[in-house]
Amino acid sequence: MNSTDGPVSGSADPPISVVLIDDDETWVRTQRRLLERAHDRLQVSTATSYEDAQATLGEQRPDCIVCDYQLGDGTGLDLLTAIRAAEPDIPFILVTGEGNEAVASDAIGEQVTDYIRKRDLSSQPTRLATRIESAVTADRTRRALTRERKTKETLLELVTASTTRSELGRNVCEHLVDTGYACAWIGTLDDDRQLVPLSTAGETEYLESALPIDTRPTNRSEPAFLALDRTEPVVRSLGHTDGSTDTDTDTEDTKWRQLAINHGFGSVAALPISHDDLCFGVLTVYSQNPRIDSSEQTLLSEYTETVGYAFQTTTWKRTLLSSATATVTFSLSSREHPLVALAAALPEEVTLHTRSVIPRNDDKVLYATTFDGATNAGLTARIESDDSISSVEFYRTDAENRVQFGLIVASPTPETLLVDAGVSLSHTVVEDETAKVTAVVGPQTTIQACVDILSETYGESNVMTFWTASDRSEDENVAPEELTDRQRQVLELAIEAGYFERPRHNNTSELADALGISRATFTQHLRAAQRKLFARGLHKR
């Protein structure tokens, strides 16, 4: 923070807009000059009465308000009360001619940001500028953290509500435009490793000119292509050269820049979409603002990381939506299966049944499991001694004395490997230290391919296969296209955990925690799944 009388030059920080209010016109003019000299970030406008201040603040939303207590036709406290009703968090600094404990107490009650006496400013000319910068910096940090939290929640909702890459890309681009970007698009790599548009939103006229959909783009200096080539973010301010050391200032660079400026863009950011060192494409946004700051870039990175993860795991979605061709049971006797290792440490009569295996993230998998023949205490003791098992959550004990619980284990598991290979899981049963994983093999894979994958991880001698009769009929299940994978997973877990029974064995918060999602997201998907089930039932009648 600068504490000298001279201005700070060359600052890359964004400007700070200030409204300075006092009925003493001389003091207002003097303080405005001092503030602007103290720091060239400060952009100061003034008002000299309560009425004038209301009119000024009705036309703009400054970063900070500095107001004297006495305004002639009102007081600073009156203005603070009115401001807080509409803007609870905007920095508001109250200035008084003399210190007054009653005024200070009232100001604190109205949530004033800071309180300064004029006589203190006389001896320290830059003190007000310092207080303004501190208040605005704190406010911007708070808002950035709030925005980040909301962004993560929104991202989770976008991913869980999307069933295809195109749908996810469209939802993300539309959301970015809704948050203020003029244009957003996601490009993915085709079979020839060329970048082609997957989803677009906003002012897409620029894309149609610079990146024509019906022909392969050739302008490699456009940020989207630079980000892809360099596998790192590329951020540009378009109104002027941005001091980078790039050599891409040739005719092609000039063309896309001028075209972007003609469409009203002031800046652009392009970020590669990747996961586990596998690049899928690039996310590019265009803003009407002259720059995209570091906080925006951080949030955009959150989007690309999440989209990359979602693109990597779309095989889960495809297998859930696949049509069944054969039902096969894969038998594994290896104790590397987490449930086999668990059963081996429990009494011989214990049988474990799992109907839902749900990936929480790259590292963890949730098994919704039922067992009988052992106690909760015995199971907990075994789990505490097994490093591959992260935690257990007991859901309920049913009328037949079977215990239902959620088990979180390290990934990968046999079930996740099979889903990645292109099958749809049915259930897993573990007894006599053997896991029998029953799955529906669709047209996109072969049984031998599944056997090879399991054998590579667990040993050829530990893997056997059995053809079984299908235990599913079309009438027993909702049509695959009617439920998203997350809706199906939420519904299955709710059933397994006794959510629909009375008394209810688990609440939504507990089940949401098991899936690693928010309570609101869990409820949203559960209700959506129920609506689809009921609608289908009514339709069949």
N, C-alpha and C positions, 0 to 999 in steps of 0.2 A: 504494500500500500504506500503510495507516494505521500510524503509529509513535507515537501518543500513548496515554496510559492510558485515555482516555475512549472509549466505544463509538462506532462509526460508525453513524449513523442514516440511514434512507431508502435503503439500498442495494438495488438491483434485482437484484444477483447472487444466484444460487441458494445455499442454505445448504450448509455443509460439516459433515459428521458426523465426529466424532473419538472414538476410544477411547483413553483415557489410562490407562497401566498402571504401577503402582509398588507395592511392598510397604509403602512409607511412606505411611500413610493421611493424615497431616497434609500432606505434600507434594502428594498427589493433590488434596485439597480446595482447597489454596491455588492450585495451578496451574489448576484448573478455573475458579475465580472469576476469575483473571487473564485466562484465555483468553476467557471469555464477556464480560468487561468490555472487552477489547481490540477485539472485533469481534462484533457481534450476528449475523453469519453463522454463527459457530461453535456447533455443538450437541454438547456434550461428555458422554460417558458414561465410567464408570471401572471399573477392575478392580484388585484389590490382591494378586493372586498369579498364578503361572503357570497354575494350574488354573482360577482364576476367569476369566483372560483367554481361555483356550481355550473355556470355556462361553459367554462373551459374544460372541466372534467366530464361534462356531458358530450364533448366532442372528441376526447382522446382518453386513452387508458395509459397513463405514464407508468414508468417502473417505480417511481417513488414520489411521495407528496411531502413537501416541507411547508408547515403552516404555523403562523404566529397565533398565540392564544387570543389576542384582541384583534378583531377584524372590523370594528365599527358597527356594521349592520348584523353582526353575529359573533360567535366565538369559534375558535379552532376545535373545541370539544363538540360543538354542535355539528360542525362539518365532519369530524371523526365519526360521530354516531351515525350520520347519514351514509358515509362512505362504507363503514363496516356492515351496514345492512345489505349493501350490494356487492362489496368486495371485501370479504372477511380477512384476506391475507395480504393485500397490497401494503408495502412498507409505508408507514405514516410517521413522520418525525414532527413532534410538537415543539415549538420554540416559544419561550416566554421572556418578558422583559425582566422579571424578577422571580426568584425561586419561590414557589408557593406549594407547601405540602398538600393542601387540599386539592389544588389543580393537578398535581402530580398523581395523587391517589385516584382522582376521577379519570385521568387519562389512562392509567393502568387498568382501571375497571373497564374501559372501552377498548382495551387491547391496543394501546398505542405501541408502536415499534420502538421508538426512542424519545427521549425528553432532554432538551438542551436549553440552557439559559443564554440569553444574548450576550451578557457580559463575558461569558467564557469564550465566545467566538471572537471577541475583540482582541484578546491576547493570543489566540490560536487561529489564524485566518483559514487554515486548511482543515480545521477540525470537522466542519460540517460536510465537506467533500468526503472525508474519510468515513464518517458515519453513514453517509448515503451509500457509498460503495459497499461497505460492510453489510448494510441492510439488504441491498439489492442482490449481492452475491449469495447471501443466506437464502433469500426468497427463491432465486433461480435454482439453487441446489435442491431445495425442498421440492419445487415443482418438477425438476428433472427426475428426482427419485420417484415421485408420484406417477409421472408419465411412464417411467420404466416399469413400475409395478403393473400399471394398467396395460402396458404393451404386452407384458408376459402373459397376463390373464387373457388378453384378446388373442394372442398367438395360439395359446392352448385351445381356445374355443374354435378358432379357424381351422386348426389341424384336425381336431376331433370331429368337426362337422363336415369334413371333406373326404370323399371316397376315391378321388382320382387326382393325379398331378395337375391336370388342367383345372379342375374345380378348386384345388388349393391355390394354384397360381392366380386364378381369377379373383378369389376371395382376398388374397393378400394384396394384390394390386389395387382393388377397389377400396380396401381399407386404407391404404397409404394415401390414395387420392382424397378420401374422406377426411384424413387428418391434416390436409393442407398442401400436399404436393400437387403440382399441376399435371404431372403425367408419371406413370409407373409401368414398367413392363418386365417380364421375366422371359429370358431367352434360354433355351435348352439345346443340347447337342444332338444332332440327328445321327444317322448311321455312318455318315462320312465325317463325323466330328466337326460339323459346321454349326454355327450358332443360328438358330431360327427362333422367331417369336413363339412362345407358348401362350402367354396371357398378357393383355394390355388393358389400361384404364386411363381415363382422363383425356387430355388434349393429344389425341393420337395422330393428328394430322402431321406432326413432325416425324413420327415413326414411319408413316406412309411415304414420306418424301425421302428421309434419310436411310430408312431400313425397309424398302418395299417388300411386302409379304410374298408377292408372287415371284420374286427373283432372289437369288442368294446375295446377301449384302457383301460389298467389297470394300467399304470404307473402314480400314483397319485402325484408323486414328480416333474413331469415335470411342468414348470412354468404355462402353460395354465390351468392345473387342480388346481394348488395352487391358482391362481388368481380367478378362479371360486369358489373354496371352501371358500376362505377368503373374496370374493367380494371386493377386493382391488388390485391395480397393484402390480405385482411382477417383479423385474428387477434383472438380474444376469449377472455378468462377469464370463466367463467360464474357463479362464486360471488358476484361483486360487480361494480360498475361499474369499468371499467378506465381511467378518466381520459381517454378519448377525447373529442373534440369533436363526435362524431356527434349528430345530433338524432333518431336512430332509437330513442328510448326510449318509444315509444308502446305501445299495447296489443298490437300484433302482435309487437313486440320482446320484450315480457314473456312472451308465450305461447310462443314458440320457445325462449327461455332456460329457462323453467320446465320445459318438456317435455324439453329436453336434460338438465337437472339430474336430473329424475326417472328418466332412463335411465342415470344414473351418470357422465355426462360432466362434466369439470371445465374443459375448454378446447376450442377449435375453431379451425382454420385453413383458409381457402379461398383458392385461388390460380388465376387465369385460365390456361387452356391456349391458347397462341397460338404462331404462327410467321410471320415476315415480315409482321407487323402484321395477320395474319388470325387472328381469335379462333374457336376451335372449341368452347369450353366451359369447365368449371371442375373442379378437383380439390379435394375437401373431406375433411378428416380430423377425427375427434373423439377426444380423449384423456381418460383418467380423471385425469390429472395436472392440477393447478390452472393450469398455464401451459405454453405451447409456446414454448421459448426460441429465441434467434436462430440457434443452430447447427441446430436442427431445421428452422427456416424456410428456411435456406440449402439443406439437403438436399431439402426439398420443392420448392424452386425448380428443383433439378436434375431432379426427376421431371417437372414441368410442361414444362420446356424440351425434354426428350427426347421426351415424349409428343406435344408439339406438332409437333416435327420428324417424328416417325413418322406422325402423322395427315396431315401435308402430303404425305408421300411414299407414301401407300397406293396411289396410282395405279400405282407400280411393281409392287406386289403384284397388283393387279387385272389388269394386262396380262399378267403371268406366268401367271395362272390362267385367262386368257380362252381361248375356243375359236376356232380359226382359221377364217376365211372366205375369205381371199385372201392370196396371197404377192406382194409388190410390191417392186421394187428402185428406190430413189430415187438418182439420179445427181447428184452435186454437184461442180462444177469450181472452186468457190471455195477460195482458199488460207486462208480463215478456219477451215476444217476442220483440226484440228491434225495429222492424218495426211497430208493433202494438202500442207500447208506443210513437213512433215518430208520427204516423198518428193521434193518439188521440189528440195531441197538435196542429195539423194543421187544416185548414178549413175542413168542413165535406165533401166537394166534392173531396178531394184529394184521388187519388188511386196510390199506389206504386206497381211497377212491378219489380221483380228480377229474372234474368235468370242465374246468376253466383254467387255462394257462395263459396268462396275460402279460406281455412285456411292459414293464413300467418305463424303462429307458434302455440305453445300450448295455448297462451293467446288471440290471436287476429284473427278475421275473417273479410274478405272483402266481402261486398255485392255490386255488380254492379247493380245499381237500376235506374229505370226511374219513374218520377212522373209528374203529371200535376195538375193544379188547385191551385198552391201555388207559392210563390216567393222564389228566392234564399235566400233573407234576412230572410224571415220567417223560412225557414228550418235551416239556420245557428243559429238563435236565439234559436230554440228548441234544437239543438244539444249541444250548449254551456251550457244548463241547465241540461243535462242528463249525469250522470257520467258513464253510461255503454257504451256511444258512444265516441270513442277516437278522431275521426276527420272525415272531409268530404272533398272530392275533386270534384269540379264541372267539368264535361267533356265538355258538349256542350248542346245546345238547338236545337232540330231538326225542320224540316219544319212545323210540327204540334204543335209547341210550347211546346213540352215535354222536360223536363230537365233530363239529364242523369248525374249521379254522382256515385262516389265510397264512400261507408260508411264503416268505420272500427269500429267494435264493439267488446265487450268482449266475449270470448268463455267460455262455450259452447252455441250454439244456437240450436233451433229445427232442423235446417238443418244438423248441424254437428252430432247431436245425431242420426239422421236417417241414415246418411252415415256410422257412426260407427256400426249401427245395420245391415248394409248390403244392403242398397238401393241405387239407382242412382237417383239423383235429376233432375227434369225437370225445374220447376220454382216456384216462390212464388208470390202471389198477395195479397195485403193488402187493404181492403176497409171496411168501416163501422166498424172499430176497430176489424176486424177479419182477421187473416192470413190464407190463403189457400196454403198449401205446396203440390205441386204435385210431385210425385216420382214414379219411376219404381221399383217394388219389385221383386227381383230375387229369384232364388231357394234356396239361402243360408239363408233366413229368412222368417218370416211370418208376415202378417199384424197385427195380434194380438200382436206379440212381439214388433212391432213398436208402437202400441197404448199404451202398458204397459210402454214403456220407456218414451214416451211423457207425459203420465198421472202421472208418478212418479215425474216428474220435474214440470209440469205446472198444475196439478190437473185434476182428472178424468172428472169433469164437464166441463172442458174447451176444451176437445178433442173430435172431431167427425171425421168419415171417410166416404168417398164417392168413389165408383168405377167409373172410367171414361173410356171413349174410348181412346185408345192410339193415341196420336197426332204425333207419329213418324213412319216412314217407313224406310226400309233398304236403299232405294235410297236417303233418305234425309240426311243421316249421313255417315261420313267416317266409314269404318269398325272399330270396337272398338280396334282391335289389332294394327291398323295403327298409332294411336296417343297415346303418353304417356299422363298421367294425366296433367302434367305441360304444355305440348304443347296445350292441349285442353283448359286449363284455360287461357293461354296467348292469344290464338286465340279468345276465347269468350270475354275477356276483351277488346281486340283491337276492336272488332266489336261493343260492347256496347258503347265504348268511342268515336266512330267515327274516329278511326285511319285511316281507308281506304277511308274516304271521302275527297273531295277537296272543299274548303281548309281544311287541316287536323286540327282537333280540339285539339288533344293532341299529344305530341311527345313521343318517346320511353322512355326517362328518367322519365317523369311523370308517365307513366304506370308501369314502372319497380319499381318505388318508392312505388306505391300502393300495389304491390305484395311483397315488401321487398326484391327484388333481384337486381342485377346489370343490367345496360343498356345492356352490352354485352350478358348477359345470356338471357334477355328478347328477344333481337334480334335473338339470336341463335335458341330459341325455336319457335319463330314466323316464321322464315324462314323455319325451318324443317317442321312445320305444313303446311305451304303453299305448299312446295314441294310435300308433301304426298297427299294433296288435288288435286293439278294439275295432279300428276301422276295417281291418281285414275280416274280422269275425262277423261284423255286421254285413259286410259285402257278401260273404259266403252264404248268409241266410237269405 
